[in-house]
Amino acid sequence: MKKIKLFVWLCTLGIIAGSLAGCGKQDAKETSKETKEASKITLTNVSYDPTRELYEAYNKIFQEHWMEKTGQEVEITQSHGGSGKQALEVANGLQADVVTLALEYDIKSIEDAGLIEKGWVDEFEHDSAPYTSTIVFLVRKGNPKDIQDWGDLVKKDVGVITPNPKTSGGARWNYLAAWAYADHTFGGDEEQIKEFMKTLYHNVLVLDSGARGATTSFVENGQGDVLIAWENEAYLSIKDSEDYEIVTPGISILAQPSVAVVDEVVDERGTREAAEEYLKYLYSDEAQKIAADYYYRPSNPDILKEYADVFNLNINLVTIEQFGGWDKAQEVHFADGGIFDEIYEE
């Protein structure tokens, strides 16, 4: 009888030990899973239309940089669209750790929504603009309509493609570059300038919501005789096809895409360190060369000089300051009831 009880007791101990061992293995698995998840972080970059290729390349070098710096994996999600629309989406709740938009005003609108702290424009070098661009014309091979400057865009037989300034940051740069030309041509006579702008937009065949959509209308759908485009977008088009060529107008504008950390989101998600490094590393030599390879002008003047055979460094560029800054330009030209509404509705 004692032997039976001893046998039962030993079996019971064996079952308990086995269970404990199983639990130990399960706990080890869960701990390993938690450790793996803790070693990985995710970031979302909400950007504007033509930066898809740039950030696909940049994300790869940043992932390597972050792993070397911290030993942590980082997964980066990209979101692209018209810059003004993207800013509105973020202000309305789209979770973005960083925004890399077409112009300062769009990030200012997110600041006004309470998601980005004041002073963001001074957080990184060159007014938080790690690269710049300008506005050029993309025409069909041989330039059949002989388009040389802005004045040729108001001819009766010229079909123009450009995005909508109400939704696209690039479109606002396009508009202001055209206005600067008209201002110079007509000696500041506002009525003549408005008439010029009205005629130009009368020639617009398609007013897409974003820059990439406008490129699709011109390149893939074969619409129009000229695309008013970001310089980088135009270069990408001729890189992929011999059917187009670039015309640089006599006057254009220094376009400064801006970047910022979305403070409310990164503090909530615990991603501030990675988000700040993501934007800071855009100024590294390696990232600046990637920007140039994708036809954005590096903010580092030494690296920009290395690409002097790519970019026209002698182009006459006006700046947003000549329009009183973005707040004034937005109020005068692009706000509801502004000059763009006035000329386009007419």
Helices and strands as residue ranges (DSSP letters): H 2-38, E 40-47, G 49-51, H 52-70, E 73-79, H 83-91, E 98-101, H 104-112, G 120-122, H 125-128, E 131-132, E 135-140, G 150-154, E 160-161, H 169-185, H 190-202, E 204-206, H 211-215, I 216-220, E 226-230, H 231-240, E 244-247, E 251-253, E 258-261, H 263-269, H 272-280, G 281-283, H 285-293, E 297-298, H 301-306, E 316-318, G 320-323, H 325-329, I 330-334, H 339-345
